């Protein structure tokens, strides 16, 4: 089978999907919407073009559509795998290609279609012309159904993580040195990897942590990533009350994250909007109990007093209270890992992807 994989640029998820394709019996091609170079697994053919910047707009849509049609004419795919819904799947649908497997990336269904009428219209258009839909969470599938898609044509599976790499013992060994370097051996260490963007609510965590550390000066925070809120966050982090309490790690390659998971006691994901968060899955895989906002996607992973704690989305005081009162017990650590083994094993979950391909284009007899 010849499969054309359409994506915006490059991410951990893209690499994982393409690697799965490269290891399969299928002949795979990739076409990226955005300009720029990205790594390519051996066995995947990239169809190069100039790309666009700043997203799919009315003024560049015709150009992108024309270039995509050239790519389709070149590789003659049996199936197009395309997402997010409101740009790549929409664009694929505009070509009138007859066999499209659309893929939601979480935010397109959980946020964009709810706040942007054009995004909703494009998503509806793509779903109406899709033979199947991949999504990483039940809540995303529910939104697709509300937009008119057939639930029976939906393939639901988390993108998953590498459980052999994100392992509790490996993580603790990798994180031990970092804790020692920081002098945090006897502290309670929180970790957050979410981007410094409004939807991820890192500001909620910073306010809650500031309140909590005032009552418990032995609290510490590992804060990674960056984003458009950098300047405002740095003003908060320069406060005397937070001095020496927060470590800023910036953007870290995915393979290097294990030492931060290993150096932490608890992972925090305060997002206002999300799909199945890969960092949440990685944290669980490393045996970290999770404090999570009560948005639908998080509730599919975090169960209070089983593998973590839940607080009302945006509630600073409630989050602060949990930070001060939660206790990391061995059963929570074991249940965190068990949750990852049960639901987040990419080696198992990728079989659903391959099954989707086969279901949409059965083998010739």
KAWOPE-V979974 format. One record per pair of residues at least 6 apart in sequence whose ideal C-beta (glycine too) atoms are under 7 Angstrom apart, sorted by the first residue. I is the first residue (numbers start at 1). J is the second residue. If there is no record, write none. Layout:
I & J
I & J
This chain:
1 & 26
1 & 78
1 & 79
1 & 357
1 & 361
2 & 27
2 & 75
2 & 76
2 & 77
2 & 78
3 & 21
3 & 26
3 & 28
3 & 77
3 & 78
3 & 79
3 & 81
3 & 357
4 & 29
4 & 31
4 & 71
4 & 72
4 & 75
4 & 77
4 & 80
5 & 17
5 & 18
5 & 21
5 & 28
5 & 29
5 & 30
5 & 81
6 & 31
6 & 80
6 & 81
6 & 82
6 & 88
6 & 92
7 & 14
7 & 30
7 & 32
7 & 88
8 & 32
8 & 33
8 & 34
8 & 88
9 & 32
9 & 34
9 & 36
9 & 38
10 & 38
10 & 39
12 & 254
12 & 278
13 & 159
15 & 39
15 & 41
16 & 159
16 & 346
18 & 30
18 & 41
18 & 44
19 & 41
20 & 350
20 & 353
21 & 28
21 & 44
22 & 28
22 & 41
22 & 42
22 & 43
22 & 44
24 & 354
26 & 357
28 & 44
29 & 45
29 & 47
29 & 75
29 & 77
30 & 44
30 & 46
31 & 47
31 & 68
31 & 71
32 & 38
32 & 51
33 & 51
33 & 52
33 & 56
33 & 64
33 & 87
33 & 88
34 & 51
34 & 52
34 & 53
35 & 50
35 & 51
35 & 52
35 & 53
36 & 51
40 & 46
47 & 71
47 & 74
47 & 75
49 & 67
52 & 60
52 & 64
55 & 87
56 & 64
56 & 87
56 & 91
64 & 91
65 & 91
65 & 94
65 & 95
68 & 91
68 & 95
69 & 95
72 & 95
72 & 97
78 & 99
78 & 361
79 & 99
79 & 101
79 & 357
79 & 360
79 & 361
80 & 92
80 & 97
80 & 99
80 & 100
80 & 101
81 & 101
81 & 103
82 & 88
82 & 89
82 & 92
82 & 100
82 & 102
82 & 103
83 & 89
83 & 102
83 & 103
83 & 104
83 & 105
84 & 104
84 & 105
84 & 108
85 & 102
85 & 104
85 & 108
85 & 109
85 & 123
85 & 126
85 & 127
86 & 108
86 & 112
86 & 119
86 & 122
86 & 123
89 & 100
89 & 102
89 & 126
89 & 130
90 & 122
90 & 125
90 & 126
92 & 100
93 & 100
93 & 125
93 & 126
93 & 129
99 & 131
99 & 360
99 & 361
100 & 129
100 & 130
100 & 131
101 & 130
101 & 131
101 & 132
101 & 134
101 & 356
101 & 360
102 & 126
102 & 127
102 & 130
102 & 133
103 & 134
104 & 133
104 & 135
104 & 140
104 & 144
105 & 275
106 & 136
106 & 137
106 & 140
106 & 274
106 & 275
106 & 276
107 & 273
107 & 275
108 & 123
109 & 140
109 & 143
109 & 144
110 & 139
110 & 140
110 & 143
110 & 273
110 & 274
110 & 275
110 & 297
111 & 199
111 & 273
112 & 119
113 & 119
113 & 120
113 & 123
113 & 143
123 & 147
124 & 147
124 & 148
127 & 133
127 & 144
127 & 147
127 & 148
127 & 149
128 & 148
131 & 153
131 & 360
132 & 153
132 & 155
132 & 356
132 & 360
133 & 144
133 & 149
133 & 153
133 & 154
133 & 155
134 & 155
134 & 356
135 & 141
135 & 144
135 & 154
135 & 156
136 & 157
136 & 158
136 & 159
136 & 275
136 & 276
137 & 275
137 & 276
137 & 297
137 & 300
138 & 156
138 & 300
139 & 296
139 & 297
139 & 300
140 & 275
141 & 151
141 & 154
141 & 156
144 & 154
145 & 151
155 & 352
155 & 356
157 & 349
157 & 352
158 & 276
158 & 281
158 & 343
158 & 344
158 & 349
159 & 276
159 & 278
160 & 281
160 & 344
160 & 345
160 & 346
160 & 349
161 & 278
161 & 281
161 & 282
161 & 285
161 & 340
161 & 344
161 & 346
162 & 346
163 & 285
163 & 340
163 & 341
163 & 345
165 & 258
166 & 258
166 & 261
166 & 282
166 & 285
166 & 286
167 & 286
168 & 286
168 & 287
168 & 337
170 & 258
171 & 258
171 & 261
171 & 262
171 & 286
172 & 262
173 & 262
174 & 258
174 & 259
174 & 262
175 & 259
175 & 260
175 & 261
175 & 262
175 & 263
176 & 262
178 & 259
178 & 263
179 & 185
179 & 263
182 & 247
184 & 220
187 & 218
187 & 219
187 & 220
188 & 218
188 & 219
188 & 220
188 & 265
189 & 220
189 & 222
189 & 263
189 & 264
189 & 265
190 & 209
190 & 220
190 & 221
190 & 222
190 & 264
190 & 266
190 & 268
190 & 323
191 & 222
191 & 260
191 & 261
191 & 264
191 & 267
191 & 268
192 & 202
192 & 205
192 & 223
192 & 268
193 & 224
193 & 225
193 & 279
194 & 200
194 & 202
194 & 225
194 & 269
194 & 271
195 & 225
195 & 227
196 & 202
196 & 225
196 & 226
196 & 227
196 & 228
196 & 229
196 & 230
196 & 233
197 & 227
197 & 228
197 & 229
198 & 229
199 & 271
199 & 272
199 & 273
200 & 271
201 & 270
201 & 271
201 & 272
201 & 293
201 & 314
202 & 233
202 & 270
203 & 229
204 & 270
204 & 314
204 & 316
204 & 319
205 & 268
205 & 270
205 & 319
206 & 233
206 & 236
207 & 316
208 & 316
208 & 319
208 & 320
208 & 323
209 & 219
209 & 221
209 & 323
210 & 241
210 & 242
211 & 316
211 & 320
212 & 219
212 & 320
212 & 323
212 & 324
213 & 219
213 & 241
213 & 245
214 & 241
215 & 324
216 & 324
219 & 245
219 & 323
220 & 245
221 & 245
221 & 246
222 & 247
222 & 249
222 & 260
222 & 263
222 & 264
223 & 246
223 & 247
223 & 248
223 & 249
224 & 249
224 & 250
224 & 252
224 & 260
225 & 251
226 & 250
226 & 251
237 & 246
249 & 260
252 & 260
257 & 282
258 & 286
261 & 282
261 & 283
261 & 286
261 & 288
262 & 286
264 & 288
265 & 328
266 & 288
266 & 289
266 & 291
266 & 326
266 & 328
267 & 280
267 & 283
267 & 288
267 & 290
268 & 291
269 & 277
269 & 280
269 & 290
269 & 292
269 & 293
269 & 298
270 & 293
270 & 319
271 & 293
271 & 295
272 & 295
272 & 313
272 & 314
273 & 295
274 & 295
274 & 297
274 & 298
275 & 297
276 & 297
276 & 300
280 & 290
280 & 301
281 & 340
281 & 344
283 & 290
284 & 290
284 & 307
284 & 336
284 & 337
284 & 339
284 & 340
284 & 344
285 & 337
285 & 340
285 & 344
287 & 333
287 & 336
287 & 337
288 & 336
289 & 307
289 & 308
289 & 328
289 & 332
289 & 333
289 & 336
290 & 302
290 & 307
290 & 308
290 & 336
291 & 308
291 & 309
291 & 311
291 & 319
291 & 322
291 & 326
292 & 298
292 & 302
292 & 308
292 & 310
293 & 311
293 & 313
294 & 310
294 & 311
294 & 312
294 & 313
295 & 313
301 & 339
302 & 308
302 & 310
304 & 310
306 & 335
307 & 332
307 & 335
307 & 336
307 & 339
308 & 332
309 & 322
309 & 326
311 & 318
311 & 319
311 & 322
312 & 318
